[in-house]
Amino acid sequence: MANRVGSKAWTDNRLTSRLGLEYPIIQGPLGGLSSQRLTVAVSNYGGLGSFGAHGLNPEAIRKVIREIKSLTAKPFAMNLWVSMEDEVALTSTEEAFRRSLSPLAKHIESVGGVKPSYLPYEPIRFEDQVQVLLEEGISVFSFIYGIPSKQILDEFRRQGVALIGTATTVDEAVALEQAGVDVIAASGFEAGGHRGSFLQASEDSLTGTMALVPQVVDAVRLPVVAAGGIGDARGIVAAFALGAEGVQMGTAFLACAESGANALHRKALLSGQAKQTALTRGFTGRLGRGIKNRLLDELNQKGTEILPYPLQRALVRHLAIPAEKAGRPELLPLWAGQNANLSRCTDVHALLDTLVTEVSEIGGAVQSWSAHRQPAQAQDDQLTGESR
Ligand SMILES: Cc1cc2nc3c(=O)[nH]c(=O)nc-3n(C[C@H](O)[C@H](O)[C@H](O)COP(=O)(O)O)c2cc1C
């Protein structure tokens, strides 16, 4: 790649060696706002591009993988949600649908949308999505909201696929290590998007990145990737100082032209006005973080009835699509982390150039805690290529 910058010191560690990366920077999966273009741009640069495929049916996932592979020979991650729905979604009633539609109905009308009718939920099966990943062959599989069965993990391992599990608490990190994943993404409370917790309620799994990462590093032997609130080189350096061997950044990449976020969403991220974010269940039924706006505030009002995941997501989409067309960002789910206002991305290459240059410039600090803490183990792992 032309215009490669930066010293190598902070880039040679267990994460880059296990995943085959030049830089320990992961573009976090962005669910429905993922794009092949973004994934490919990050991977071609030498980071890890990821694609969040949980909302797609198996055949759509197959198409995405083939398209990404046609554009890069580098490693990229496909990401799924182990838990695809809240159990109560299967029994949720038309009456509940009407109650949750009620606060949105006036907005749908105001943007020229069509008021939706109740449709019974039709699940997409995680196991069917996994099957396509196995059939198509990928190099990295990342996941949130749980741990896949041993049988599924064994299938991936047989294919040599690197496994990244996401933890929002120390206990989740330990459970993921016991299940035999290769890398832990430790996701702090600041992060954009959903919380992904699976051992306790998301509301009880809200440790910030600064506190979570060193505790996870102490509790597991695997390489840890810090996620949540990292918006620039300073955040990357801080994550390494906490013992992380890589970072996963979502919001910073969401603002890039290559992402799947719409123009209003990107404008909000880059406006300099994205100063406040908040957690809500209102966008989808599961707890996630977005920029505070009228929609988020109204959905967070006490007494507002929210459907279980993913029924609320489908409902809000009936507002979001026409609201985007009508140019009304205050009625859009504007997903973002607490770092939203640090967003500067013009294009992915420029963002990565800046990150790599700046981190390399302050590289002394970056060599970090993990090398200091367990030099013998880290060296040993690198020599054997094993992470546990
Ligand atoms: C719009 C959006 C969608 C996301 N979707 C997923 C997803 O499907 N799977 C996942 O593991 N993480 C998902 N994340 C989390 C990111 O991959 C990443 O871990 C997180 O954004 C890091 O925090 P930051 O936003 O503060 O950088 C999403 C984040 C955002 C902002």
Ligand as a Chemical Component Dictionary entry (heavy atoms), coordinates in Angstrom:
data_LIG
# 
_chem_comp.id                   LIG 
_chem_comp.type                 NON-POLYMER 
_chem_comp.pdbx_formal_charge   0 
_chem_comp.three_letter_code    LIG 
# 
loop_
_chem_comp_atom.comp_id 
_chem_comp_atom.atom_id 
_chem_comp_atom.alt_atom_id 
_chem_comp_atom.type_symbol 
_chem_comp_atom.charge 
_chem_comp_atom.model_Cartn_x 
_chem_comp_atom.model_Cartn_y 
_chem_comp_atom.model_Cartn_z 
_chem_comp_atom.pdbx_ordinal 
LIG C1  C1  C 0 -23.809 1.524  14.543 1  
LIG C2  C2  C 0 -23.045 0.483  15.287 2  
LIG C3  C3  C 0 -23.339 -0.853 15.078 3  
LIG C4  C4  C 0 -22.626 -1.850 15.743 4  
LIG N1  N1  N 0 -22.909 -3.165 15.485 5  
LIG C5  C5  C 0 -22.162 -4.132 16.048 6  
LIG C6  C6  C 0 -22.393 -5.498 15.728 7  
LIG O1  O1  O 0 -23.277 -5.843 14.946 8  
LIG N2  N2  N 0 -21.589 -6.417 16.328 9  
LIG C7  C7  C 0 -20.589 -6.074 17.212 10 
LIG O2  O2  O 0 -19.885 -6.962 17.703 11 
LIG N3  N3  N 0 -20.368 -4.791 17.533 12 
LIG C8  C8  C 0 -21.125 -3.826 16.975 13 
LIG N4  N4  N 0 -20.877 -2.505 17.286 14 
LIG C9  C9  C 0 -19.788 -2.165 18.233 15 
LIG C10 C10 C 0 -18.506 -1.788 17.458 16 
LIG O3  O3  O 0 -18.071 -2.841 16.669 17 
LIG C11 C11 C 0 -17.403 -1.347 18.405 18 
LIG O4  O4  O 0 -17.045 -2.364 19.295 19 
LIG C12 C12 C 0 -17.788 -0.121 19.187 20 
LIG O5  O5  O 0 -18.379 0.814  18.333 21 
LIG C13 C13 C 0 -16.568 0.485  19.847 22 
LIG O6  O6  O 0 -16.882 1.652  20.537 23 
LIG P1  P1  P 0 -16.797 3.120  19.879 24 
LIG O7  O7  O 0 -18.043 3.273  19.082 25 
LIG O8  O8  O 0 -16.761 3.997  21.049 26 
LIG O9  O9  O 0 -15.577 3.168  19.034 27 
LIG C14 C14 C 0 -21.601 -1.491 16.653 28 
LIG C15 C15 C 0 -21.321 -0.142 16.879 29 
LIG C16 C16 C 0 -22.025 0.847  16.207 30 
LIG C17 C17 C 0 -21.672 2.289  16.452 31 
# 
loop_
_chem_comp_bond.comp_id 
_chem_comp_bond.atom_id_1 
_chem_comp_bond.atom_id_2 
_chem_comp_bond.value_order 
_chem_comp_bond.pdbx_ordinal 
LIG C1  C2  SING 1  
LIG C2  C3  SING 2  
LIG C2  C16 DOUB 3  
LIG C3  C4  DOUB 4  
LIG C4  N1  SING 5  
LIG C4  C14 SING 6  
LIG N1  C5  DOUB 7  
LIG C5  C6  SING 8  
LIG C5  C8  SING 9  
LIG C6  O1  DOUB 10 
LIG C6  N2  SING 11 
LIG N2  C7  SING 12 
LIG C7  O2  DOUB 13 
LIG C7  N3  SING 14 
LIG N3  C8  DOUB 15 
LIG C8  N4  SING 16 
LIG N4  C9  SING 17 
LIG N4  C14 SING 18 
LIG C9  C10 SING 19 
LIG C10 O3  SING 20 
LIG C10 C11 SING 21 
LIG C11 O4  SING 22 
LIG C11 C12 SING 23 
LIG C12 O5  SING 24 
LIG C12 C13 SING 25 
LIG C13 O6  SING 26 
LIG O6  P1  SING 27 
LIG P1  O7  DOUB 28 
LIG P1  O8  SING 29 
LIG P1  O9  SING 30 
LIG C14 C15 DOUB 31 
LIG C15 C16 SING 32 
LIG C16 C17 SING 33 
# 
